[in-house]
Amino acid sequence: MHQWDFASVLANTDALAVGALGTLRIFAICLVAGLSLGLLVGLGRYSQRRAFYWPATAFVEFFRNTPVLVQIIWFYFALPILMPFSISPLAAASLGISLNSAAFSAEIYRGGIQSIDRGQWDGARALGMTFLQAMRRIILPQALKRMTPALTNRAIEIFKMSTLASAIAYVELLQQAKLIASLNFNPIEAYTAVAVIFFVFLWPLVQLTYVLERRLARDE
Amino acid sequence: MTILGVSGLTKRFGANTVIAGIDLDVKKGERIAVLGASGSGKSTLLRCLNFMEMPDAGTIALDGKVIGRRESELTLVRQRIGMVFQQFNLFPHMTALGNVMEGLRTVRRMSKPDARARAERELARVGLADKAAHYPAHLSGGQKQRVAIARALAMDPELLLFDEPTSALDPELVGEVLGVIRALAEEGRTMLLVTHELGFAYHVATRVIFLADGTIHEQGTPDEVLKHPRRERTQAFLARHKEFSL
């Protein structure tokens, strides 16, 4: 019979708090970096110019078809061999997760942009807008609305992917749980606590996105 | 005075030649109705004039200056040529006022109060001052098209292109849009109008062009082309139309 020991988890709340901060930090970095780089790559995938299309496509295919964990480990251990500088766990993990998220969100952006009626381009260009003006003022605002559910999913995915950073000992929730478990021999409780904390963070976030989606839909 | 000079204009889609070497001079104050069966290249001709479609051959000159193909040059040309579409192409995420202000703000970089004042004037001109705050989804087809006309007019175009502006409208809404276009005609604006409204073309146009197989098959005054067509295909086209319009 398993002797439940949540007391020793609760006794390490401060360690978990440090971990939570680490998780939020890497989430914020990867969310902003991943989704903005994704937009650039998505525009490249949408472009009819080979100079933009082919690099963007190669990027997407490479990062979609290799595991994030492998990328993180590779950035952490291989990059310092190839480059004359070492790289922190936060930087390596952020790089891996951001590039992976960029690859996936690029396809969301491309699909969203392509879903906008050609007539919207016509209307914008007939006024004398440049490609970028039309994209920024006319196409993207409408496309983003349609992409909101998919991008929200990406954000949630990024949040959970942050746990992969523990593989290179970046201090985040899972890493701290490992630490607590090894000190108190209570891995089940420690990891359960991590799951609960993730749920507590993510559930309100998801509810918020539902509100956002409804508000966006109302303006149509 | 020639505003737009078109010479040898050719456009192909794959193996299909849609515009086969059209020459056309548009003079200031002219109102040209472009007629033709579906597939005759009417819309493509219009869309080539402001480079919404890239011509494969030929030249287009605006005020005597041949237009190149660089985007920076094309955006300047498009600012001077207004276009109104069959499907309106209003921006659904902006109000009627926002639609009319958009070109002024983003392209002309006009200040917000100035753009707003100008847009309000244009909406009033098309009789929609009271719909300024409405989104396109809450406007009728006729109202949408009038907003689209106001949007084009706000840019002070030297030439207006109308691409079947009433073809997507319910019959009872056609009149209000034609009324606005007629008022613009009376102001002496230069325009090209692709239309199936032969009666409107007859009363408003100064010249009628009949397209067939991507070439100008026949052209002349409305009286010449619509009342006394000389060529067989023009006659057949008009006969088909008259079967339905009593």
Interface residues (C-beta under 8 A of the other chain):
Chain A: D117 G119 Q120 D122 G123 A124 R125 A126 L127 G128 M129 T130 F131 Q133 R137 I138 P141 Q142 K145 D219 E220
Chain B: N50 M52 E71 S72 T75 L76 V77 R78 Q79 G82 M83 F85 Q87 F88 N89 L90 F91 P92 H93 E102 G103 T106 V107 Y135 A137 A148 R151 A152 M155
